[in-house]
């Protein structure tokens, strides 16, 4: 049905108040004659509005049966310390679902018995005894298992319980948390509907008590593995079992630090056994271990050359080997290289077989690698490009092969030469851009860019995104000079930690004056900020900003 596109226009703010103004009886009457497909579409539209969905559960059995799988597919998705009461309820409900084996783990039955453990056992027994029996088998609806969030939720649960230890470094605290986590992992792995796993193997990860036999439907897995003395044999066995039970993966993310050959071999095998792998991200901690180990995983990519559409590499040393593999990936559409530190040595790159990309992101890469990837991975299909360096050779490569770019992001940390600035400006002026994002960390760079960019900005531009150090006054002067009607102006300010309350208030006051002082040809003003609701400024100023700007959450991983 054609309504599914409504996901693109989901409400930014909660609709709970409107729903709560209608009684369940009235809603029941209203929905009596509405087709089931439309009701399900409404649920889909409200899937991020948890309060509204919980209210709808009370309407009738049909609503309840349809909403439980939505609400309990990933109950910790919106985990935050502000919602700690809801987090506590989730953990309590899960504890009430423990079978005998999991209850014994939770009650520390396998721990060496002493006076301290016996007192903890008594307290934990009293907690479980006072929990109400669950109305439903909630674990059957679990689809997304996020271990880092589960660990946070268990910490909240322990700290909030007056009968349990509060200190995070305390032996008793660790004992309770690790056993609770182990029991919760066992419970979660009983769900046969799991489709996404996010696992973080680091300090004090509990060993799992069973092989993951219910992982045959998992489509996405994210592993962050940091080898240390706390990694148990159970963790090794768990990773070893993944290639046998996870063969339908489409999305794999590996973040690897200090691991040995055994784990690398198992992770490479996990990639090789897939039948339809679409997305692969490999992150290697800088100088954490030799290239010879990570090369096993890189070589495994070739086994998925026909299905992979997106490849992301972070801090991978052996880029020559990666390039050799890329030419074999016939359906690759998105490629990203990101390094924390740029390597100064030049790469000896041999000309290979061209491959056709739609999106390319290169951050902290050598100029010769950037030029090569654009020349051999660009072409008429390349429409999205993100760079942090543009020189004469890179510019020539783009203008020669990739003139269909419509989405351009430039991360510019510094401009040392005037000629370098001209290369950036020439690139912007040569393309029929729809979207332009500028990520600059120096105010004087914005001044230089805006002064010269006004005369060359393409008239096809619809969206302009500005990040980091800029002043609204400079933007105002620039917009008044260009004869273009923008659909969106997206502002992402970066406020220094040194700013006090008065300076922060003054900073955002400028944004309000910018929006109200003149008529700009922009259909929508968007202000992106990490957790705007917690922003410590005057309440009235915050409300006024919301009147003029569409406030959106800032995804630090994807946008900065």
C-alpha positions in Angstrom: 0.0 0.0 0.0 1.2 3.5 -0.8 0.9 4.9 2.8 4.3 3.4 3.9 6.1 6.6 2.8 4.7 8.3 5.8 7.8 7.2 7.6 9.5 10.1 6.0 7.2 12.6 7.7 6.8 11.1 11.2 6.0 13.7 13.8 9.0 15.4 15.4 7.2 16.0 18.7 5.0 13.8 20.8 1.3 13.5 19.9 0.4 12.1 23.3 -1.6 15.1 24.5 -3.9 14.9 21.5 -4.5 11.2 22.0 -5.0 11.5 25.8 -7.7 14.0 25.3 -9.8 11.3 23.7 -11.2 8.6 26.0 -10.7 4.9 25.1 -14.4 4.6 24.6 -14.5 7.4 22.0 -11.4 6.0 20.3 -13.1 2.6 20.1 -16.1 4.1 18.4 -13.9 6.1 16.0 -11.9 3.1 15.0 -14.7 0.7 14.7 -15.2 1.4 11.0 -11.6 2.1 10.1 -9.9 -0.6 8.0 -7.3 -2.7 9.8 -4.6 -1.6 7.4 -5.1 2.1 8.3 -5.0 1.3 12.0 -1.7 -0.5 11.6 -0.4 2.4 9.6 -1.3 4.7 12.5 0.7 2.5 14.8 3.6 2.6 12.5 3.4 6.4 12.4 3.5 6.6 16.2 6.1 3.9 16.8 8.5 6.4 18.3 5.9 7.9 20.6 6.0 5.3 23.4 3.6 7.1 25.7 0.9 7.2 23.0 1.3 3.6 22.2 1.1 2.5 25.8 -2.2 4.4 26.1 -3.5 2.8 22.9 -2.9 -0.7 24.5 -5.9 -0.1 26.8 -8.4 0.4 24.0 -9.1 -3.2 23.1 -7.5 -6.6 22.6 -6.8 -6.1 19.0 -4.8 -2.9 19.8 -3.0 -4.7 22.5 -2.0 -7.7 20.3 -0.6 -5.3 17.6 1.2 -2.9 19.9 3.0 -5.4 22.3 5.4 -6.5 19.5 6.2 -2.9 18.7 6.7 -1.8 22.3 8.8 -4.8 23.3 10.9 -5.3 20.2 13.5 -3.0 21.7 12.2 -1.7 25.1 15.5 0.0 26.0 15.8 1.9 22.7 15.1 5.3 24.4 17.2 4.5 27.5 18.1 7.6 29.4 18.7 8.5 33.1 15.6 10.7 32.9 13.4 7.7 32.2 15.0 5.5 34.9 11.6 4.5 36.3 10.6 3.0 33.0 14.0 1.3 32.8 13.4 -0.2 36.3 10.0 -1.5 35.2 11.6 -3.2 32.1 14.2 -4.9 34.2 11.7 -6.0 36.8 9.4 -7.5 34.2 12.4 -9.4 32.7 13.4 -10.7 36.1 9.9 -12.0 36.6 10.3 -14.0 33.4 13.4 -15.9 34.5 13.3 -19.7 34.3 14.9 -21.8 37.1 18.4 -21.7 35.6 18.3 -17.9 35.2 16.9 -17.4 38.7 19.7 -19.4 40.2 22.2 -17.2 38.4 20.4 -14.0 39.5 20.3 -15.3 43.1 24.1 -15.9 43.0 23.7 -19.7 43.6 26.9 -20.4 41.6 29.0 -17.9 43.7 31.3 -19.0 46.4 29.2 -18.9 49.6 30.2 -16.5 52.4 28.5 -14.1 54.7 28.4 -11.3 52.1 27.0 -13.4 49.4 24.4 -14.9 51.7 23.1 -11.4 52.6 23.0 -10.4 48.9 21.1 -13.7 48.1 18.5 -12.8 50.8 18.0 -9.3 49.4 17.7 -10.5 45.8 15.3 -13.3 46.8 13.0 -10.7 48.6 13.1 -8.5 45.5 12.1 -11.3 43.1 9.5 -12.6 45.5 7.7 -9.2 45.6 7.6 -8.9 41.7 4.2 -9.3 40.2 3.7 -12.2 37.7 4.0 -10.9 34.1 0.8 -10.5 32.0 2.6 -11.6 28.9 5.7 -13.4 27.8 7.4 -10.2 26.8 10.7 -11.7 25.8 9.1 -13.4 22.8 8.7 -10.0 21.1 12.3 -9.0 21.5 14.0 -8.3 18.2 16.9 -6.0 19.0 19.4 -6.9 21.7 21.7 -4.0 22.7 24.1 -5.1 25.4 25.6 -1.7 26.2 22.1 -0.3 26.9 21.2 -3.4 28.9 24.3 -2.9 31.0 23.3 0.8 31.7 19.8 -0.3 32.6 21.0 -2.9 35.1 23.2 -0.3 36.7 20.2 2.0 37.1 18.2 -0.9 38.6 20.9 -1.8 41.1 21.6 1.8 42.2 17.9 2.6 42.6 17.3 -0.5 44.8 17.7 0.4 48.4 18.7 -3.1 49.4 21.6 -3.4 47.0 25.2 -1.9 46.9 25.6 1.5 45.2 29.3 1.8 44.5 30.3 0.8 40.9 33.7 -0.4 42.0 32.4 -2.3 45.0 32.8 -6.2 44.8 29.2 -6.7 45.9 28.0 -4.3 43.1 29.9 -6.1 40.4 28.8 -9.5 41.7 25.1 -8.5 41.5 25.4 -6.7 38.2 27.4 -9.4 36.4 25.1 -12.2 37.5 22.0 -10.2 36.6 23.5 -9.4 33.1 24.3 -13.1 32.6 20.8 -14.1 33.5 19.3 -11.3 31.3 21.5 -12.4 28.3 20.3 -15.9 28.7 16.7 -14.7 28.8 17.1 -12.5 25.7 18.7 -15.3 23.7 15.6 -17.4 24.3 13.7 -15.1 21.8 13.4 -16.7 18.4 12.6 -13.2 16.8 16.0 -11.6 17.3 17.1 -9.7 14.2 19.7 -7.3 15.6 22.5 -7.8 18.0 24.8 -5.1 19.5 27.5 -6.7 21.7 30.3 -5.0 23.5 33.0 -7.3 24.8 35.1 -5.5 27.3 35.6 -5.4 31.0 33.4 -7.7 33.2 31.4 -9.1 30.3 29.6 -12.1 31.8 30.1 -15.4 30.1 27.0 -16.7 28.4 25.4 -19.9 29.6 24.2 -21.3 26.3 25.1 -21.3 22.6 22.9 -18.8 20.7 20.6 -21.3 19.1 18.0 -18.7 18.3 20.1 -16.5 16.1 19.1 -18.0 12.7 17.0 -14.9 11.9 19.5 -12.2 13.0 20.0 -9.8 10.1 22.3 -7.3 11.8 25.2 -7.6 14.2 27.5 -5.1 15.8 30.6 -6.3 17.7 33.0 -4.2 19.7 35.8 -6.4 20.9 38.5 -5.2 23.2 40.7 -8.1 24.4 41.8 -8.1 28.0 42.2 -10.6 30.8 38.5 -10.4 31.7 37.4 -12.1 28.5 36.2 -15.5 29.6 36.2 -18.8 27.7 32.5 -18.4 27.4 33.0 -15.3 25.3 35.5 -17.0 23.0 33.0 -19.9 22.6 30.2 -17.5 21.9 32.1 -15.7 19.1 33.2 -19.1 17.7 29.6 -20.2 17.5 28.4 -17.1 15.5 29.5 -18.4 12.0 27.4 -21.6 12.6 24.2 -19.9 13.7 24.3 -16.4 11.9 24.2 -17.0 8.2 21.5 -14.5 7.2 23.3 -11.3 8.1 22.9 -8.3 5.9 24.6 -5.8 8.2 27.9 -6.4 10.1 29.9 -3.9 12.1 33.2 -4.9 13.7 35.2 -2.6 16.1 38.4 -4.5 17.0 41.1 -3.8 19.6 43.8 -6.1 20.8 42.6 -9.4 19.6 44.4 -12.6 18.7 44.3 -14.8 15.7 41.6 -17.1 17.0 39.0 -14.3 17.2 40.1 -12.7 13.9 39.8 -16.1 12.2 36.2 -16.6 13.6 35.2 -13.0 12.5 36.6 -13.6 9.0 34.6 -16.9 8.9 31.5 -15.0 10.0 31.8 -12.8 6.9 32.6 -15.7 4.6 29.5 -17.8 5.5 27.0 -15.1 4.7 24.7 -15.4 1.6 23.5 -11.8 1.3 25.8 -9.4 3.1 25.0 -5.8 2.2 26.8 -3.6 4.7 30.2 -4.1 6.3 32.0 -1.7 8.7 35.5 -2.5 10.0 37.2 -0.4 12.6 40.7 -1.1 13.7 42.1 0.6 16.8 45.2 2.6 15.8 48.4 0.5 16.3 46.5 -2.0 18.4 47.8 -5.0 16.5 49.5 -5.9 13.3 48.1 -5.6 9.8 48.7 -9.3 9.2 45.7 -10.1 11.5 43.2 -7.5 10.2 44.2 -8.6 6.6 42.3 -11.9 7.2 39.1 -10.0 7.6 39.8 -7.7 4.6 40.5 -10.8 2.4 37.1 -12.2 3.6 35.4 -9.3 1.9 36.1 -10.9 -1.5 33.6 -13.7 -0.6 30.8 -11.1 -0.5 31.9 -9.1 -3.6 28.7 -9.7 -5.4 26.3 -8.7 -2.7 28.0 -5.9 -0.7 26.6 -2.4 -1.4 28.3 -0.5 1.4 31.8 -0.6 2.9 33.1 1.5 5.7 36.7 1.4 7.0 38.0 3.2 10.0 41.8 3.4 10.8 42.6 0.5 8.5 46.3 0.5 7.7 46.5 -1.7 4.6 44.6 0.4 2.2 46.4 -1.1 -0.8 44.9 -4.5 -0.1 41.4 -2.9 0.4 41.7 -1.2 -3.0 42.5 -4.5 -4.7 39.4 -6.0 -3.2 37.2 -3.0 -4.1 37.6 -3.6 -7.8 35.9 -7.0 -7.4 32.8 -5.6 -5.6 30.5 -5.3 -8.6 27.5 -3.8 -6.7 29.3 -1.5 -4.3 27.4 1.8 -4.0 28.8 3.5 -0.8 32.4 3.6 0.3 33.9 5.4 3.3 37.4 5.8 4.7 37.9 7.5 8.0 41.1 7.8 10.0 41.7 9.6 13.3 45.1 10.8 12.1 46.2 11.4 8.5 49.2 9.4 7.4 51.9 11.5 5.7 53.6 8.7 3.7 52.6 8.3 0.1 50.8 5.2 -1.1 52.1 3.2 -4.0 48.8 2.6 -5.8 48.6 0.5 -9.0 45.9 1.3 -11.5 43.0 -1.1 -11.1 39.6 -1.9 -12.5 37.1 1.0 -12.2 34.1 0.6 -9.9 31.0 2.6 -9.9 30.0 4.3 -6.6 27.0 6.5 -5.7 28.4 7.8 -2.4 32.0 8.4 -1.3 33.3 9.7 2.1 37.0 10.3 2.6 38.2 11.9 5.9 41.9 12.2 6.9 43.1 10.4 3.8 46.3 11.1 1.7 45.7 13.3 -1.4 46.8 10.6 -3.8 44.3 8.1 -2.4 41.5 10.6 -2.6 42.4 11.4 -6.2 42.6 7.7 -7.1 39.3 6.7 -5.5 37.5 9.6 -7.2 39.0 8.7 -10.6 38.3 4.9 -10.4 35.3 4.9 -8.1 33.5 8.0 -9.4 31.8 8.4 -12.7 28.3 9.3 -13.7 26.7 7.3 -10.8 28.5 9.3 -8.1 26.0 11.8 -6.6 27.2 12.2 -3.0 30.8 13.2 -2.0 32.3 14.1 1.5 35.9 15.4 1.6 38.2 17.2 3.9 40.8 18.1 1.3 40.6 19.5 -2.2 43.8 20.3 -4.2 44.4 20.8 -7.9 44.7 17.0 -8.7 41.6 16.1 -6.7 39.6 18.9 -8.4 40.7 17.7 -11.8 39.7 14.1 -11.0 36.2 15.3 -9.9 35.7 17.6 -12.9 36.9 14.8 -15.3 34.8 11.9 -13.9 32.1 12.9 -11.5 30.1 15.9 -12.7 26.8 14.5 -11.5 27.5 15.1 -7.8 24.5 16.8 -6.3 25.3 16.4 -2.6 28.6 17.8 -1.4 30.0 18.0 2.1 33.4 19.7 2.8 35.1 19.4 6.2 37.8 22.1 6.2 40.0 22.3 9.3 42.3 24.9 7.8 43.3 26.8 4.6 46.9 27.5 4.4 47.0 29.0 0.9 44.7 31.3 -1.0 45.0 28.9 -4.0 43.7 26.1 -1.8 40.5 28.1 -1.1 40.1 28.7 -4.8 40.1 24.9 -5.4 37.2 24.6 -2.9 35.3 27.4 -4.4 35.8 26.2 -8.0 34.5 22.8 -7.0 31.4 24.3 -5.5 30.8 26.5 -8.5 31.3 23.7 -11.0 28.6 21.3 -9.8 24.8 21.5 -10.0 24.5 21.0 -6.2 21.2 20.4 -4.5 22.8 20.0 -1.0 25.9 21.7 0.3 27.4 21.1 3.8 30.3 23.1 5.2 32.1 21.9 8.3 34.6 24.6 9.2 36.3 25.1 12.6 37.7 28.5 12.0 35.6 31.7 11.9 37.9 33.4 9.4 37.4 30.5 6.9 33.7 31.1 6.9 34.3 34.8 6.3 36.5 34.1 3.4 34.2 31.4 2.0 31.0 33.5 2.2 32.6 36.6 0.7 33.6 34.7 -2.5 31.0 32.0 -2.6 28.0 34.4 -3.1 28.9 35.0 -6.7 29.5 31.3 -7.6 26.8 29.4 -5.6 24.9 27.2 -8.0 21.2 28.2 -8.6 20.2 24.6 -8.2 21.0 24.6 -4.4 18.1 23.7 -2.2 19.7 22.8 1.2 22.6 24.6 2.9 24.1 23.0 6.1 26.6 24.9 8.2 28.5 23.3 11.1 30.9 24.5 13.8 32.2 28.0 14.3 30.0 30.6 12.5 28.1 33.8 13.3 24.5 34.3 12.2 25.3 37.8 11.0 27.7 36.4 8.4 25.1 33.9 7.2 22.6 36.8 7.0 24.8 38.9 4.8 25.6 35.9 2.6 21.9 35.0 2.1 21.0 38.6 1.2 23.6 38.5 -1.6 22.5 35.3 -3.3 19.4 35.2 -5.5 18.3 31.6 -4.5 15.3 30.3 -2.6 16.5 27.6 -0.3 14.2 24.9 1.0 16.3 24.3 4.1 18.9 26.1 6.1 20.4 23.7 8.6 22.6 25.2 11.4 24.7 23.0 13.7 26.5 25.2 16.2 29.5 24.0 18.2 29.5 25.8 21.6 32.9 25.7 23.4 32.8 24.1 26.9 34.3 27.3 28.3 31.1 29.3 27.5 29.3 30.3 30.7 25.5 30.8 31.0 25.6 34.5 29.9 27.8 33.8 26.9 25.7 30.8 25.9 22.5 32.8 26.3 24.0 35.6 24.1 25.1 33.0 21.5 21.6 31.6 21.0 20.0 35.0 21.2 21.9 35.8 18.0 20.2 32.8 16.4 16.8 34.2 17.4 17.6 37.7 16.0 18.9 36.1 12.8 15.5 34.4 12.3 13.4 37.4 13.1 15.3 40.5 11.9 14.8 40.1 8.1 13.0 38.3 5.4 15.2 35.5 4.1 14.3 33.2 1.2 14.4 30.0 3.2 11.3 27.8 3.5 12.5 26.0 6.7 15.0 26.9 9.3 16.5 23.8 11.2 18.6 23.9 14.3 20.4 20.7 15.1 21.8 20.3 18.6 22.8 17.4 20.8 20.0 17.1 23.4 18.4 20.5 23.0 16.0 19.8 25.8 18.8 19.8 28.3 20.4 23.0 27.0 21.0 25.3 29.9 19.6 28.6 28.7 16.6 30.8 29.5 13.3 28.9 29.2 11.6 31.7 27.2 14.5 31.9 24.8 14.3 28.2 24.2 10.6 28.4 23.5 11.1 31.3 21.1 13.8 29.3 19.2 11.4 26.5 18.8 8.8 28.9 17.3 11.2 29.8 14.5 13.4 26.7 14.1 12.6 23.1 13.6 14.7 21.5 16.4 16.3 18.2 15.4 18.5 15.8 17.3 22.1 15.8 16.3 23.6 12.4 15.4 27.2 12.9 16.3 28.3 9.7 14.6 26.9 10.5 11.2 27.0 14.3 11.0 30.2 15.5 12.5 
